[in-house]
């Protein structure tokens, strides 16, 4: 399940756009195989995604020298500014001293929605040892807020409406994209894609336990 960004900027962005188009057309997701998430306006979302990615592609092509190197396990997690749904903000580095699970996702992404019930279970399992941060990619704030409310999710959710974190910082070509970061800020686990919530709970649990053991 592990992949890393190794392509050139233009090819990578094209792959992201193609992936988003496919996933949006397949929208109509289930959370943990039991609760259906009703999504509407997929055509409108597709148009919005296309416009956003066209703008981001142009920006990336004109500032390629500023794009960081590939993100890999064992390297220091790139710092990011997090703007949360509740209006607060923080830096990723503010969470040094505890293990962080950073997840990039979107409401239209079936695997993202499907694995998400694993996160409250992980929070309950590890308590204050774990900080979960879910970064939504591309959705409007009101859409994300409604999704979180309908599903009862209370872990922090940040917004990446212009795909800056996804594309220019963590440089992933697909979501869900999850990294587990140790207390010193070093990435210990990277996961791209997801299976059902039970499977992902076990996978993340093992990675978090291994990370805590090394601290």
C-alpha positions in Angstrom: 0.0 0.0 0.0 3.0 2.3 0.2 3.8 4.6 -2.7 5.9 7.8 -2.9 5.9 10.8 -5.3 8.7 10.3 -7.8 7.3 11.8 -11.1 7.7 15.3 -12.5 5.3 18.0 -11.4 3.2 18.2 -14.6 2.7 14.5 -15.0 1.9 14.1 -11.3 -0.8 16.8 -11.4 -2.3 15.3 -14.5 -2.5 12.0 -12.6 -4.2 13.6 -9.7 -6.7 15.3 -11.9 -7.5 12.0 -13.7 -7.8 10.2 -10.3 -10.2 12.9 -9.0 -12.4 12.7 -12.1 -12.7 8.9 -11.8 -13.5 9.0 -8.1 -16.0 11.8 -8.4 -17.9 9.9 -11.1 -18.0 6.9 -8.8 -19.2 8.9 -5.8 -21.8 7.2 -3.7 -20.0 5.9 -0.8 -20.5 3.7 2.3 -18.9 4.2 5.7 -17.5 1.0 7.2 -19.8 -1.0 4.9 -23.0 -0.1 6.9 -23.9 3.6 6.7 -24.4 5.2 3.3 -23.2 8.7 2.7 -25.5 10.5 0.3 -23.7 12.8 -2.0 -25.3 15.2 -4.5 -24.1 17.6 -7.2 -21.3 15.3 -8.5 -21.3 17.1 -11.8 -20.9 20.5 -10.1 -18.2 19.1 -7.9 -16.4 17.7 -11.0 -16.4 21.2 -12.6 -15.2 22.8 -9.4 -12.4 20.3 -9.1 -11.4 20.8 -12.7 -11.2 24.6 -12.2 -9.2 24.2 -9.0 -6.7 21.8 -10.5 -6.2 23.9 -13.6 -5.3 26.8 -11.4 -3.0 24.7 -9.2 -1.3 23.2 -12.2 -0.5 26.6 -13.6 0.8 27.8 -10.2 3.0 24.7 -9.8 4.4 25.0 -13.3 5.5 28.6 -12.7 7.0 27.9 -9.3 8.5 24.4 -9.7 11.8 25.5 -8.0 9.9 26.0 -4.7 8.4 22.5 -4.6 10.1 20.3 -2.0 11.7 16.9 -2.5 9.7 13.6 -2.1 8.2 12.8 1.3 9.5 9.5 2.6 9.5 7.4 5.8 12.4 8.4 8.0 12.4 12.0 6.9 11.1 15.0 8.9 7.5 15.7 8.2 7.0 18.9 6.2 5.5 21.5 8.4 2.1 22.9 7.4 -0.3 25.5 8.6 -3.6 23.9 9.7 -6.8 25.9 9.4 -9.5 24.1 11.3 -13.3 24.0 10.8 -13.8 25.8 14.1 -11.8 28.8 12.9 -8.6 28.0 14.9 -5.2 27.3 13.4 -2.0 25.6 14.3 1.3 24.4 12.8 1.9 20.7 12.5 5.1 21.2 14.4 3.0 22.4 17.4 2.2 18.8 18.0 5.7 17.7 18.7 5.8 15.5 21.8 3.0 13.1 20.7 2.4 10.7 17.8 0.3 12.3 15.0 -1.8 10.6 12.4 -2.2 13.0 9.5 -4.9 12.0 7.0 -5.6 13.7 3.6 -9.1 13.0 2.4 -12.3 14.3 0.7 -16.0 13.7 1.1 -16.3 12.4 -2.5 -13.5 9.8 -2.0 -15.0 6.4 -1.4 -12.0 4.8 0.3 -11.5 8.0 2.4 -15.0 7.8 3.7 -14.9 4.0 4.2 -11.8 4.0 6.4 -12.8 7.0 8.5 -14.7 5.2 11.3 -11.3 3.7 12.2 -10.1 7.1 13.5 -12.4 7.5 16.5 -11.5 3.9 17.5 -7.8 4.7 17.3 -8.3 7.9 19.4 -10.2 5.9 22.0 -7.4 3.2 22.0 -4.4 5.5 22.4 -6.0 8.5 24.1 -3.6 11.5 24.7 -0.7 9.6 23.1 -2.2 10.2 19.7 -3.2 13.3 17.8 -5.5 12.7 14.8 -5.6 15.5 12.2 -7.8 15.0 9.1 -7.1 17.4 6.3 -9.9 17.7 3.8 -8.8 18.4 0.2 -10.9 20.6 -2.0 -14.3 20.5 -0.4 -16.1 23.7 0.7 -16.1 24.3 4.5 -19.8 23.9 4.8 -19.8 20.5 3.0 -17.1 19.3 5.3 -18.9 20.6 8.4 -22.1 18.9 7.4 -20.3 15.6 6.7 -18.6 15.6 10.1 -21.8 16.5 11.9 -23.8 13.7 10.1 -21.2 11.1 10.9 -20.5 12.3 14.5 -16.8 12.9 13.9 -15.2 15.1 16.5 -11.5 14.8 15.7 -9.9 18.0 14.3 -10.5 18.6 10.6 -8.5 21.1 8.7 -9.2 22.5 5.2 -6.9 22.4 2.1 -9.3 24.0 -0.3 -6.6 24.9 -2.9 -4.8 21.5 -2.6 -1.6 23.2 -1.4 -0.9 20.6 1.3 -1.9 17.7 -0.9 0.0 18.7 -4.1 2.8 21.1 -3.1 3.8 19.9 0.3 3.1 16.2 0.7 3.0 15.7 -3.1 0.6 12.7 -3.2 -1.0 11.6 -6.4 -4.0 10.0 -4.6 -6.1 10.0 -1.4 -6.6 8.8 1.2 -3.0 9.5 2.1 -2.0 8.9 5.7 1.2 9.5 7.5 2.1 8.6 11.1 4.6 10.9 12.7 6.5 10.3 15.8 7.0 12.7 18.7 10.2 14.2 17.2 8.4 15.0 13.9 9.8 12.1 11.9 7.5 10.2 9.5 7.3 6.5 10.6 4.6 5.2 8.3 3.0 6.2 5.0 -0.2 4.7 3.6 -1.8 5.5 0.3 -5.3 4.2 -0.4 -7.5 2.3 2.0 -9.5 -0.8 2.6 -12.5 -1.2 5.1 -12.4 0.5 8.5 -11.7 -2.7 10.4 -8.7 -3.5 8.2 -7.3 0.1 8.4 -7.8 0.2 12.2 -5.6 -2.8 12.6 -3.0 -1.5 10.2 -2.8 2.0 11.8 -2.9 0.5 15.3 0.2 -1.7 14.5 2.0 1.3 13.0 1.2 3.5 16.0 2.2 0.9 18.5 5.5 0.4 16.6 6.1 4.1 16.6 5.4 4.5 20.3 7.7 1.6 21.0 10.6 3.4 19.3 10.0 6.6 21.2 
